[in-house]
Amino acid sequence: MSFLKKLFGGGPEKAEEAAAKTLEYKGFTIAATPYKDSGQYQTCGVISIDKDGARREHKFIRADRFASLEEAVQFSLGKGRQIVDQQGERLFGD
């Protein structure tokens, strides 16, 4: 299975992981979407904002891997908060 297929719409494992957890943070929604690769969960998520009637999204993936889904979810949410703190709306090229 290709890397992009895993990231953007892989098989049944992706469906379970995609629903892992979301949170609202400083007006943004951060969704943890870690995926299983080589027996571990890869840090991955989506940061989104609804502005002027349009939804904008930024997907991120990092090299960090974890043995459990819960660890990967918590780290992905933390990484999403860090990205929002550092870049804010500039994340979307504005």
trRosetta pair geometry for C-beta under 8 A, 3 or more apart (Angstrom, degrees):
i j d omega theta_ij theta_ji phi_ij phi_ji
1 5 5.3 -118 -179 84 88 127
1 6 5.7 102 128 -58 116 93
1 10 6.2 68 169 -130 143 106
1 11 7.3 -94 -107 -11 152 108
2 5 4.5 94 60 5 85 104
2 6 7.0 -149 95 -6 46 85
3 6 5.8 -59 -155 35 30 111
3 7 6.3 22 154 -15 66 111
4 7 5.6 -58 -143 40 34 110
4 8 5.8 -12 173 18 71 113
5 8 6.9 -76 -130 55 20 80
5 9 6.4 -69 -162 69 57 76
5 10 5.4 95 135 -87 75 73
6 10 4.2 24 -123 -61 44 135
6 14 7.0 -175 -162 -76 52 120
6 35 5.4 143 166 138 97 153
6 37 6.5 63 -180 -82 158 109
7 10 7.4 84 6 -26 23 104
7 35 6.8 -135 -96 8 44 153
7 44 6.8 -155 -133 -140 83 146
7 59 7.5 97 168 163 112 142
7 61 6.4 -56 -124 -68 123 145
8 59 8.0 -18 -88 -128 90 170
9 14 6.6 134 -167 120 20 162
10 13 6.5 -26 114 64 118 91
10 14 3.9 140 67 -39 86 133
10 35 6.3 97 31 -151 142 137
11 14 6.1 125 63 10 36 101
11 15 7.9 -71 136 -6 40 95
12 15 5.6 -49 -156 27 44 114
12 16 6.9 40 152 -15 70 101
13 16 5.9 -58 -158 36 38 110
13 17 6.2 25 152 -11 71 114
13 35 6.8 96 119 -157 108 79
13 36 5.0 -79 170 31 145 119
14 17 5.8 -64 -143 46 31 106
14 18 5.7 40 159 -34 69 107
14 35 5.8 -5 -103 -118 79 111
15 18 5.9 -46 -139 25 25 114
15 19 7.2 14 163 -9 56 106
16 19 6.8 -75 -167 38 26 101
17 20 5.5 -4 -172 -46 50 111
17 33 6.3 88 131 -168 94 54
17 34 5.6 -108 -170 80 123 62
17 35 5.4 150 92 -97 162 52
17 36 6.9 -165 -55 -19 144 83
17 41 7.4 176 -126 -136 132 111
17 69 6.6 -136 -113 -138 88 118
18 31 7.8 14 -173 159 66 124
18 33 5.2 13 -120 -132 59 98
20 31 7.9 120 58 178 88 75
20 32 4.8 -79 92 93 126 100
20 33 6.7 178 22 -97 117 34
20 34 6.5 47 -37 30 166 86
20 69 6.6 -147 -119 169 120 107
20 72 8.0 -77 -147 94 162 95
20 73 4.6 -153 162 -105 130 120
20 76 7.9 63 94 57 147 143
21 31 7.5 170 95 -150 42 55
21 32 5.0 16 61 36 86 116
21 73 5.1 81 23 -174 121 125
21 77 6.6 -40 100 -63 118 128
22 29 5.9 3 -178 -178 118 98
22 30 6.6 163 -155 85 65 47
22 31 4.4 -24 -100 -99 96 74
22 32 7.3 -157 -80 13 44 70
23 29 7.5 167 84 -152 33 57
23 30 5.4 -13 59 58 81 96
23 77 6.0 61 16 -147 128 121
24 27 7.7 20 -176 -92 92 9
24 28 7.3 155 -157 80 53 41
24 29 5.9 -33 -99 -98 63 67
24 30 7.9 166 -97 17 15 77
25 28 5.5 -29 71 64 76 90
25 29 7.8 130 23 -108 73 20
25 30 5.6 4 19 -4 122 118
25 80 7.3 130 39 120 147 102
25 81 5.5 -108 -175 -106 163 85
25 84 5.8 142 110 55 116 167
26 84 5.7 153 55 154 128 132
26 85 7.9 135 -3 -77 158 61
26 88 7.7 -85 130 -117 137 83
27 49 6.4 36 133 -129 89 110
28 47 5.5 -5 175 -170 131 94
28 48 6.8 145 -166 72 78 36
28 49 5.1 -55 -110 -75 72 95
28 80 7.9 -159 119 163 128 104
28 84 5.2 -149 34 -113 153 134
29 47 7.4 154 80 -157 51 45
29 48 4.9 -19 61 64 99 91
29 49 7.2 169 15 -80 77 43
30 45 6.1 11 -176 169 85 134
30 46 7.5 163 -154 84 44 48
30 47 5.5 -13 -103 -104 74 74
30 77 5.8 114 119 -137 128 67
30 80 3.6 123 -149 139 131 149
30 81 6.7 -66 -39 -55 168 63
30 84 7.1 -93 -66 -33 121 131
31 45 5.9 167 86 -161 54 82
31 46 4.6 -2 55 55 106 94
31 47 8.0 -164 23 -74 70 31
31 48 7.4 19 -2 5 107 109
31 80 8.0 144 39 -97 31 161
32 44 7.7 101 -171 82 56 57
32 45 5.1 -42 -112 -100 41 107
32 72 7.4 142 176 124 120 73
32 73 4.3 103 125 -147 155 67
32 74 7.8 12 -104 -34 161 18
32 76 3.8 118 -133 89 94 127
32 77 5.0 -52 -59 -51 118 81
32 80 7.3 -119 -75 -15 71 135
33 44 4.9 -69 86 111 79 99
33 45 5.4 143 22 -107 81 40
33 46 6.0 40 -5 -9 131 94
33 76 7.1 -167 31 178 44 157
34 41 4.3 47 151 172 131 107
34 42 5.8 169 -157 72 81 48
34 43 6.1 -37 -103 -108 100 25
34 44 5.2 139 -102 36 41 88
34 45 7.8 -9 -50 -58 62 74
34 66 7.5 -33 -154 42 158 109
34 69 6.5 175 77 -145 127 67
34 72 3.6 64 -99 141 172 128
34 73 6.1 -108 6 -66 121 56
34 76 5.5 -142 -51 -42 95 142
35 41 6.9 160 78 -148 20 69
35 42 5.5 -15 60 47 73 103
35 44 5.9 5 2 27 89 149
36 39 7.4 5 -174 -116 97 9
36 40 7.2 162 -147 85 64 23
36 41 5.7 -41 -91 -93 60 66
36 42 7.7 168 -104 4 10 83
36 69 8.0 -45 -69 -85 96 94
37 40 6.6 -33 69 67 65 70
37 41 7.8 107 22 -122 72 22
37 42 5.1 22 21 -29 121 120
37 65 7.5 -100 65 -118 97 123
40 65 4.1 57 130 170 134 118
40 66 6.3 152 -174 67 97 27
40 67 6.1 -56 -121 -91 87 40
41 65 6.5 150 72 -158 42 69
41 66 5.0 -29 61 64 98 84
41 67 7.6 3 15 96 92 6
41 68 7.0 -39 11 105 132 21
41 69 5.4 142 -74 -100 157 51
41 71 7.3 142 60 71 128 86
41 72 3.6 -95 115 -40 127 159
42 61 6.7 10 146 -160 116 100
42 62 7.8 173 175 70 79 55
42 63 8.0 -59 -148 -152 92 22
42 64 7.7 125 -157 83 51 51
42 65 5.6 -30 -95 -100 55 84
42 72 7.1 58 65 -145 18 133
43 61 6.8 134 96 -162 69 50
43 62 4.1 -24 88 59 127 98
43 63 7.4 4 39 57 112 22
43 64 4.3 40 -16 67 134 96
43 65 7.2 -117 -14 -75 80 38
43 66 7.6 84 -59 -7 81 102
43 72 6.1 -150 -84 -155 57 84
43 75 5.5 -79 -106 111 114 114
43 76 5.1 176 -154 -83 74 81
43 79 6.1 77 179 -1 129 158
44 59 7.6 -3 -172 -176 89 91
44 60 7.0 179 -148 95 48 56
44 61 4.7 -3 -107 -108 87 79
44 62 7.5 -161 -71 22 47 66
44 76 6.2 -23 58 -120 33 130
45 59 7.5 178 96 -151 39 56
45 60 5.6 -6 61 58 79 92
45 76 4.3 147 -51 176 118 107
45 77 7.2 152 -103 -74 152 40
45 79 6.7 158 19 79 135 106
45 80 4.9 -86 116 -66 155 117
46 57 5.5 -15 -172 -164 108 110
46 58 7.1 153 -158 77 58 43
46 59 5.2 -26 -101 -100 80 68
46 60 7.6 170 -88 18 32 71
47 57 7.1 146 78 -156 47 56
47 58 4.7 -13 60 60 97 97
47 60 7.0 32 -6 -5 103 113
47 80 5.4 165 -77 -152 101 99
47 83 6.2 -131 -42 94 154 129
47 84 6.3 -177 -143 -67 140 95
47 91 6.5 -34 94 146 138 159
48 55 6.0 4 -175 -176 119 95
48 56 6.5 165 -150 85 67 47
48 57 4.5 -21 -96 -99 95 76
48 58 7.5 -179 -76 20 49 63
49 55 7.5 168 85 -150 36 55
49 56 5.5 -11 58 57 82 95
49 89 7.1 -62 39 -108 168 84
49 92 7.3 -97 40 -38 119 144
50 53 7.7 4 179 -122 90 10
50 54 7.3 173 -152 85 59 30
50 55 5.2 -28 -98 -95 75 72
50 56 7.9 167 -91 16 27 70
51 54 6.4 -29 71 62 62 78
51 56 6.6 -20 30 6 105 115
51 89 7.9 63 -56 -128 163 121
56 92 4.8 30 154 -125 145 141
58 83 7.7 -154 104 147 134 141
58 91 5.0 -81 -32 157 164 113
58 92 6.5 -122 -52 -79 114 70
60 79 6.9 -150 110 131 137 118
60 80 7.2 170 45 -92 133 72
60 83 6.3 -145 -47 -69 164 162
62 79 6.0 -124 -10 -145 147 160
64 72 8.0 166 116 -124 96 76
64 75 6.0 -119 117 152 142 147
64 79 7.8 -173 34 -62 137 142
65 72 7.5 -18 -156 -98 41 111
66 69 7.9 155 95 -80 113 13
66 71 3.9 -157 -178 99 146 116
66 72 4.2 -162 46 -61 125 80
66 75 6.5 162 -40 10 139 140
67 71 6.8 45 51 35 65 143
68 71 4.6 94 65 5 91 102
68 72 7.0 -160 96 -4 50 87
69 72 5.7 -61 -151 41 33 111
69 73 6.1 38 152 -25 69 105
70 73 5.6 -50 -145 33 32 114
70 74 6.4 29 157 -16 64 105
71 74 6.0 -57 -149 37 29 108
71 75 6.3 24 155 -14 65 110
72 75 5.8 -57 -144 41 29 109
72 76 6.0 33 156 -23 65 109
73 76 5.8 -57 -146 36 27 111
73 77 6.4 26 156 -17 63 106
74 77 5.9 -54 -149 36 29 110
74 78 6.4 29 152 -17 63 108
75 78 5.6 -55 -149 39 33 113
75 79 6.2 34 153 -20 67 106
76 79 5.7 -52 -144 37 30 112
76 80 6.4 36 152 -22 63 104
77 80 5.5 -52 -150 34 32 115
77 81 6.6 34 151 -19 64 102
78 81 5.7 -51 -150 34 33 111
78 82 6.4 35 151 -20 64 105
79 82 5.5 -52 -149 35 34 116
79 83 6.4 37 152 -21 65 103
80 83 5.7 -52 -148 34 32 112
80 84 6.5 32 153 -17 64 104
81 84 5.7 -55 -150 37 32 111
81 85 6.3 33 152 -20 66 107
82 85 5.7 -54 -147 36 30 113
82 86 6.2 20 158 -12 65 111
83 86 6.0 -62 -144 42 27 105
83 87 5.9 -25 174 25 66 114
83 91 6.6 75 155 -102 102 134
84 87 7.0 -79 -126 57 18 76
84 88 6.3 61 -175 -91 58 42
84 91 7.4 -46 -103 -32 51 147
85 88 7.7 9 -152 -55 9 75
87 90 4.8 -118 -176 70 80 98
87 91 4.3 99 120 -63 126 85
88 91 6.7 -166 89 -10 27 96
89 92 5.9 -47 -175 30 63 106
89 94 5.3 -33 143 52 104 128
90 93 7.5 67 -175 -68 48 14
90 94 6.6 -115 -103 59 38 71
